[in-house]
Amino acid sequence: MSKVLSGRNTVRPSFILIGLSLLVISALPSKVVAGGDTGHAPTFDLMHLWLADIEAPALQVLRNAIETAGLEWHEHRVQGNFYGIRTTFSELVSLGVPPKAVFWIGGDELTLMVDAKVVRPISGQLTRGRLRKFLRPEILTQISHDGAYTSLPLVIHLQNVALVNKTILKLLNLDHFNSWKQFIEAAPRIKDAGFIPLAMSDQHWQLRFLFQSMLSDGLSKDEFSDLLLAKRGDAWSRAQLLKAFKILLAVKPFANDDFLDLSWNEVIYKVRDGQAALTISGDFLAPSIRKIETVACTQVPGEKFVSWSFDVLAFPTLKSPQETQIQDRAIMAMSNPAFLANFAIKKGGVPVIEKVNSQELDNCSARSLTNWTTMDKLFLGSERWRLQFNSISSIAQDFWRSTDPDPGKYADLLLQEIKSISAE
């Protein structure tokens, strides 16, 4: 069973909303799920955002594990991306009817949520100590808290991946773009040949991926981190921001005309199907290009490091011991390397387990795994990073939608916003 919920696309969602929910949760009853008394298997309901067809195989891996554990599968399919998840989950928590599990992005926010008893910790005893044996150390570091785990990790996603159409580039005798300057110089030739140089969407979260690549063009991991934490002084920071806004303005004439609120899979299809030469995304795009030889995942223009996050399942704190036992059964069914490897293979990205057969991965995910092991890595899962990127993508979206934007004014605006968040 599934139902679609529409979360509001809040510009700067905050953990405060979930914190406020705690004021009323203790006074409200938990949702009661009928079990054996009705002749039905106990119900496991998952709130998630995997709505695209290309995400269905990975979702089926989850469903198979749950049903194999003797549980009945229910799902809350939330629109509005992670912003929708945050808002809808907070509303259900405040009503006292949280799901058994919810998609989340791993990071220190989950530590706060465990401490606030919004979500429950996962004990090492429950997973029989297996997670520590096969998870990557970077993942263990992020989920470990007070002798337990904040969540169950599913897959790592690199957030700076360029998808290029090799046929278009070969036709025009173009190589990989080593910088945004190179792309801008080549864009008129691509457009004159009847192709879209850059496929993109002005959706908040998608524009973040694009503009982040422009901010990091030519910067090292430490330089990029210092930029977003306002550590190198106003003059240097403003120069980097100004450069990025000028790049964004320069590529606008070479983007697809239907960018307004275009779904991410439709953006990917433009490159996959030979309409566009390039798009910037994350490696979650991998299933859409599996076994398609005319496209390739490459490093984004000017990138010197990889940015990464990871998907998890978090398990809300429930009042009923019976419901908690249902969560336990689900956790035990999913906390094994075979499940986690299979999920990553179907979902695309870097597996959270250390030992994996790279030949089982699609080409895009295999490249992500290589980059993960050989390049500098910047983890973008902290609460501060989330606030920074929400501000960055909101201001970039306003810049993109403006009819005559001034890069200097927007650079000043974003600099003040970055400094404000960094000072908090």
C-alpha positions as CSV (number, residue, x, y, z in Angstrom):
1,M,0.0,0.0,0.0
2,S,1.2,3.5,-0.8
3,K,0.0,7.0,-0.6
4,V,1.5,10.3,-1.8
5,L,1.9,13.2,0.6
6,S,2.8,16.6,-0.6
7,G,5.3,18.4,1.7
8,R,5.7,22.2,1.5
9,N,8.9,23.3,-0.2
10,T,10.2,25.4,2.6
11,V,13.1,27.7,1.7
12,R,15.0,27.2,4.9
13,P,13.5,24.2,6.9
14,S,14.8,24.0,10.4
15,F,15.3,21.4,13.1
16,I,13.4,23.9,15.3
17,L,10.1,22.6,13.8
18,I,10.8,19.1,14.8
19,G,11.9,20.4,18.2
20,L,8.6,22.1,18.7
21,S,6.8,18.9,17.9
22,L,8.3,17.4,21.1
23,L,6.1,19.8,23.2
24,V,3.0,17.9,22.1
25,I,4.1,14.4,21.2
26,S,4.1,13.1,24.8
27,A,0.4,14.1,25.1
28,L,-0.7,12.3,21.9
29,P,-1.2,8.6,21.3
30,S,1.0,6.7,19.0
31,K,-0.6,5.2,15.9
32,V,-1.8,1.7,16.6
33,V,-1.2,-0.9,13.8
34,A,-3.3,-4.0,13.7
35,G,-1.3,-7.1,13.8
36,G,-2.2,-10.8,14.4
37,D,-5.6,-10.1,15.8
38,T,-6.9,-9.2,12.3
39,G,-5.1,-12.1,10.6
40,H,-2.7,-9.6,8.8
41,A,1.0,-9.4,9.2
42,P,2.3,-6.5,11.3
43,T,2.6,-3.4,9.3
44,F,5.9,-1.6,8.5
45,D,5.3,1.8,7.0
46,L,8.1,3.8,5.4
47,M,8.1,7.5,4.6
48,H,10.4,8.2,1.6
49,L,10.9,10.4,-1.5
50,W,11.9,7.8,-4.1
51,L,9.2,8.7,-6.6
52,A,10.9,8.3,-10.0
53,D,10.6,5.1,-12.0
54,I,14.4,4.7,-12.0
55,E,14.3,4.5,-8.2
56,A,11.7,1.7,-8.2
57,P,14.2,-1.2,-8.3
58,A,16.0,0.0,-5.2
59,L,12.7,0.5,-3.4
60,Q,11.8,-3.0,-4.3
61,V,14.9,-4.3,-2.6
62,L,13.7,-2.6,0.6
63,R,10.2,-4.0,0.2
64,N,11.5,-7.5,-0.4
65,A,13.6,-7.4,2.8
66,I,10.6,-6.2,4.8
67,E,8.2,-8.7,3.5
68,T,10.8,-11.5,3.9
69,A,10.9,-10.5,7.6
70,G,7.2,-11.3,7.8
71,L,6.0,-7.7,7.8
72,E,3.3,-6.0,5.6
73,W,4.7,-3.2,3.5
74,H,3.1,0.2,3.6
75,E,4.7,3.4,2.2
76,H,4.2,7.2,2.5
77,R,5.5,8.6,-0.8
78,V,6.3,12.3,-0.1
79,Q,6.6,14.9,-2.8
80,G,8.8,18.0,-2.4
81,N,12.1,16.2,-2.0
82,F,13.9,16.3,1.3
83,Y,12.2,19.6,2.2
84,G,8.9,17.8,1.9
85,I,10.1,14.9,4.0
86,R,11.2,17.2,6.8
87,T,7.9,19.1,6.9
88,T,5.6,16.1,6.5
89,F,7.6,14.0,9.1
90,S,7.4,16.9,11.6
91,E,3.7,17.2,11.1
92,L,3.1,13.5,11.7
93,V,5.4,13.6,14.8
94,S,3.4,16.5,16.2
95,L,0.2,14.5,15.7
96,G,1.6,11.5,17.4
97,V,1.5,9.2,14.3
98,P,5.0,8.9,13.0
99,P,5.9,6.2,10.5
100,K,7.9,3.2,11.5
101,A,10.8,4.5,9.5
102,V,11.7,7.6,7.5
103,F,14.2,8.5,4.8
104,W,16.8,11.0,6.1
105,I,20.2,12.3,5.1
106,G,22.9,11.2,7.4
107,G,24.7,13.7,9.6
108,D,24.8,15.4,13.0
109,E,21.2,16.4,12.9
110,L,20.3,12.8,13.5
111,T,22.4,12.8,16.7
112,L,20.3,15.8,17.9
113,M,17.1,13.9,17.0
114,V,18.2,10.8,18.9
115,D,19.1,12.9,22.0
116,A,15.7,14.6,21.7
117,K,14.0,11.2,21.4
118,V,12.5,12.1,18.1
119,V,14.1,9.0,16.7
120,R,15.4,5.9,18.5
121,P,19.0,4.7,18.6
122,I,19.9,1.4,17.1
123,S,21.8,-0.8,19.5
124,G,24.8,-2.9,18.4
125,Q,23.1,-5.8,20.1
126,L,20.1,-5.5,17.8
127,T,22.4,-5.7,14.8
128,R,24.5,-8.4,16.4
129,G,27.5,-6.2,16.1
130,R,27.6,-6.8,12.4
131,L,27.6,-3.2,11.2
132,R,31.0,-2.4,12.7
133,K,32.4,-5.4,10.8
134,F,31.5,-4.3,7.2
135,L,30.6,-0.6,7.1
136,R,33.0,1.9,5.8
137,P,34.8,3.8,8.6
138,E,33.6,7.2,7.3
139,I,30.0,5.9,7.7
140,L,30.6,4.4,11.2
141,T,32.0,7.7,12.3
142,Q,28.9,9.6,11.3
143,I,26.3,7.2,12.7
144,S,28.0,6.2,16.0
145,H,26.6,7.9,19.1
146,D,26.7,6.9,22.8
147,G,27.5,3.3,22.0
148,A,24.8,2.9,19.5
149,Y,23.8,4.1,16.0
150,T,21.6,7.0,15.0
151,S,20.3,5.4,11.8
152,L,20.7,2.6,9.3
153,P,22.9,3.7,6.4
154,L,21.9,2.7,2.9
155,V,24.1,4.3,0.2
156,I,26.7,7.1,-0.3
157,H,26.0,9.6,-3.0
158,L,28.6,11.9,-4.6
159,Q,27.0,15.3,-5.2
160,N,29.3,16.7,-7.9
161,V,28.9,14.5,-10.9
162,A,28.7,15.7,-14.5
163,L,26.7,13.6,-17.0
164,V,27.9,14.1,-20.6
165,N,26.6,12.9,-23.9
166,K,29.7,11.3,-25.5
167,T,28.1,11.3,-29.0
168,I,27.5,15.0,-29.0
169,L,31.0,15.8,-27.8
170,K,32.6,13.4,-30.3
171,L,30.5,14.9,-33.1
172,L,31.8,18.4,-32.3
173,N,35.4,17.2,-31.5
174,L,35.1,18.3,-27.8
175,D,36.8,16.8,-24.8
176,H,35.7,16.8,-21.2
177,F,35.3,20.3,-19.8
178,N,38.1,21.0,-17.3
179,S,36.6,24.2,-16.2
180,W,33.4,26.2,-16.6
181,K,35.4,28.6,-18.8
182,Q,36.0,25.8,-21.3
183,F,32.3,24.9,-21.3
184,I,31.2,28.5,-21.9
185,E,33.6,28.8,-24.8
186,A,32.3,25.6,-26.3
187,A,28.6,26.2,-25.6
188,P,27.9,28.4,-28.8
189,R,29.2,25.5,-31.0
190,I,27.0,23.0,-29.2
191,K,23.9,25.2,-29.5
192,D,24.6,26.0,-33.2
193,A,24.7,22.3,-33.9
194,G,21.2,22.0,-32.7
195,F,21.8,20.7,-29.2
196,I,21.2,22.0,-25.7
197,P,24.6,22.8,-24.1
198,L,23.3,22.5,-20.5
199,A,20.3,20.6,-19.2
200,M,19.1,21.9,-15.9
201,S,16.1,22.7,-13.7
202,D,15.5,25.7,-11.4
203,Q,14.2,23.5,-8.7
204,H,15.7,24.6,-5.4
205,W,17.8,21.5,-4.7
206,Q,18.8,20.9,-8.3
207,L,20.1,24.4,-8.7
208,R,22.2,23.8,-5.6
209,F,24.1,21.1,-7.4
210,L,24.7,23.3,-10.4
211,F,25.7,26.4,-8.5
212,Q,27.9,24.4,-6.0
213,S,29.9,23.2,-9.0
214,M,30.5,26.8,-10.1
215,L,31.5,27.9,-6.6
216,S,34.0,25.2,-6.3
217,D,35.5,25.6,-9.8
218,G,39.2,25.4,-9.4
219,L,39.2,25.4,-5.6
220,S,40.6,22.7,-3.4
221,K,38.5,21.0,-0.7
222,D,40.0,23.3,2.0
223,E,39.5,26.4,-0.1
224,F,35.9,25.5,-0.8
225,S,35.2,24.7,2.8
226,D,36.8,28.0,3.9
227,L,34.6,29.9,1.4
228,L,31.4,28.5,2.8
229,L,32.5,29.0,6.4
230,A,33.8,32.6,5.7
231,K,37.3,31.8,6.9
232,R,39.5,33.7,4.4
233,G,38.3,37.3,4.6
234,D,35.7,39.3,2.7
235,A,37.8,40.2,-0.3
236,W,38.8,36.7,-1.2
237,S,35.3,35.3,-0.5
238,R,33.6,38.0,-2.5
239,A,35.8,37.4,-5.5
240,Q,35.0,33.6,-5.5
241,L,31.2,34.4,-5.2
242,L,31.3,37.0,-7.9
243,K,33.1,34.5,-10.2
244,A,30.4,31.9,-9.6
245,F,27.5,34.3,-10.3
246,K,29.2,35.4,-13.5
247,I,29.5,31.8,-14.6
248,L,25.8,31.2,-13.8
249,L,24.8,34.3,-15.8
250,A,27.0,33.2,-18.7
251,V,25.5,29.7,-19.0
252,K,21.9,30.9,-18.9
253,P,21.5,31.5,-22.7
254,F,22.7,27.9,-23.2
255,A,20.2,26.1,-20.9
256,N,17.0,24.3,-21.9
257,D,14.0,26.6,-22.2
258,D,11.8,24.3,-20.1
259,F,13.9,24.6,-16.9
260,L,11.1,25.8,-14.8
261,D,10.4,23.2,-12.1
262,L,11.6,20.4,-14.3
263,S,12.0,17.1,-12.5
264,W,15.5,15.7,-12.0
265,N,14.9,12.6,-14.0
266,E,13.5,14.6,-17.0
267,V,16.8,16.7,-16.8
268,I,18.8,13.5,-16.9
269,Y,16.8,12.2,-19.9
270,K,17.7,15.2,-22.0
271,V,21.4,14.1,-21.9
272,R,20.7,10.4,-22.0
273,D,18.4,10.8,-25.1
274,G,20.8,13.0,-27.0
275,Q,19.1,16.4,-26.7
276,A,21.7,17.9,-24.4
277,A,25.4,17.7,-23.9
278,L,25.9,18.2,-20.2
279,T,24.1,18.3,-16.8
280,I,25.3,18.5,-13.2
281,S,23.8,16.2,-10.7
282,G,24.6,13.5,-8.1
283,D,25.4,9.9,-8.8
284,F,21.8,8.9,-7.9
285,L,21.3,9.4,-11.7
286,A,23.2,6.1,-12.3
287,P,20.2,3.8,-12.8
288,S,18.8,6.0,-15.6
289,I,21.9,5.4,-17.8
290,R,22.7,1.8,-16.9
291,K,24.1,0.0,-20.0
292,I,23.8,3.1,-22.2
293,E,27.1,3.6,-23.9
294,T,26.5,7.0,-25.4
295,V,26.7,8.9,-22.0
296,A,29.2,8.9,-19.2
297,C,29.6,10.3,-15.7
298,T,32.6,12.5,-15.3
299,Q,33.9,15.0,-12.8
300,V,32.2,18.4,-13.0
301,P,34.1,21.3,-14.6
302,G,37.0,22.5,-12.4
303,E,36.4,20.0,-9.6
304,K,39.3,18.9,-7.5
305,F,37.5,16.9,-4.8
306,V,34.3,15.0,-4.3
307,S,31.4,16.2,-2.2
308,W,29.4,13.4,-0.5
309,S,26.4,12.6,1.6
310,F,24.6,9.4,2.5
311,D,21.0,8.2,2.7
312,V,19.8,6.5,5.8
313,L,16.7,5.1,7.4
314,A,15.8,6.7,10.8
315,F,13.4,5.0,13.1
316,P,11.1,7.3,15.1
317,T,10.6,6.8,18.8
318,L,7.3,4.9,19.3
319,K,5.3,4.5,22.5
320,S,4.1,0.9,21.8
321,P,6.5,-1.9,22.6
322,Q,4.8,-3.9,19.8
323,E,5.5,-1.2,17.3
324,T,9.1,-1.0,18.4
325,Q,9.4,-4.8,17.9
326,I,8.2,-4.3,14.3
327,Q,11.1,-1.8,13.8
328,D,13.5,-4.3,15.4
329,R,12.5,-6.9,12.9
330,A,12.9,-4.5,10.0
331,I,16.3,-3.3,11.2
332,M,17.6,-6.9,11.6
333,A,16.4,-7.7,8.1
334,M,18.3,-4.8,6.6
335,S,21.5,-4.7,8.6
336,N,23.5,-7.2,6.6
337,P,26.0,-6.7,3.7
338,A,24.0,-8.6,1.1
339,F,21.0,-6.3,1.5
340,L,23.1,-3.1,1.6
341,A,25.2,-4.2,-1.5
342,N,22.0,-5.0,-3.4
343,F,20.4,-1.7,-2.5
344,A,23.4,0.3,-3.7
345,I,23.6,-1.7,-6.9
346,K,20.0,-0.9,-7.7
347,K,20.1,2.7,-6.4
348,G,23.4,3.9,-7.8
349,G,26.2,5.4,-5.8
350,V,28.9,4.2,-3.5
351,P,28.0,1.2,-1.3
352,V,28.3,1.9,2.4
353,I,30.0,-1.5,2.9
354,E,33.7,-1.8,2.4
355,K,33.9,-5.1,0.5
356,V,32.0,-4.8,-2.7
357,N,32.5,-6.3,-6.2
358,S,32.9,-3.2,-8.4
359,Q,32.1,-5.2,-11.4
360,E,28.5,-5.5,-10.1
361,L,28.2,-1.7,-10.2
362,D,27.1,0.3,-13.2
363,N,29.8,2.5,-14.9
364,C,28.7,5.7,-13.2
365,S,28.7,4.1,-9.7
366,A,32.0,2.4,-10.3
367,R,33.5,5.7,-11.3
368,S,32.1,7.2,-8.0
369,L,33.7,4.4,-6.1
370,T,37.1,5.1,-7.7
371,N,36.8,8.8,-7.0
372,W,35.7,8.1,-3.4
373,T,38.9,6.1,-2.8
374,T,41.4,8.3,-4.7
375,M,40.2,12.0,-4.3
376,D,39.9,14.4,-1.4
377,K,36.4,14.0,0.2
378,L,34.2,16.7,1.7
379,F,31.3,15.5,3.8
380,L,28.2,17.7,3.5
381,G,25.9,16.2,6.1
382,S,26.2,18.6,9.0
383,E,23.4,20.9,10.1
384,R,25.6,24.0,9.3
385,W,26.3,22.8,5.8
386,R,22.5,22.2,5.3
387,L,21.7,25.8,6.3
388,Q,24.5,27.2,4.1
389,F,23.4,25.3,1.0
390,N,19.7,26.2,1.6
391,S,20.7,29.9,1.6
392,I,23.0,29.4,-1.4
393,S,20.4,27.6,-3.5
394,S,17.7,30.1,-2.6
395,I,19.8,33.1,-3.6
396,A,21.0,31.3,-6.8
397,Q,17.4,30.5,-7.7
398,D,16.4,34.2,-7.3
399,F,19.4,35.2,-9.4
400,W,18.5,32.7,-12.1
401,R,14.9,33.8,-12.2
402,S,15.7,37.5,-12.3
403,T,15.5,39.2,-15.7
404,D,18.5,41.4,-15.2
405,P,20.6,40.2,-12.2
406,D,23.7,42.0,-11.0
407,P,26.4,39.5,-10.1
408,G,28.1,42.0,-7.8
409,K,24.9,42.7,-5.8
410,Y,24.2,38.9,-5.4
411,A,27.8,38.2,-4.4
412,D,27.4,40.8,-1.6
413,L,24.1,39.3,-0.6
414,L,25.4,35.8,-0.4
415,L,28.6,36.8,1.4
416,Q,26.5,38.4,4.2
417,E,24.3,35.4,4.4
418,I,27.3,33.0,4.6
419,K,28.9,35.1,7.3
420,S,25.6,35.3,9.3
421,I,25.2,31.5,9.3
422,S,28.9,30.9,10.1
423,A,28.6,33.3,13.1
424,E,25.6,31.3,14.6
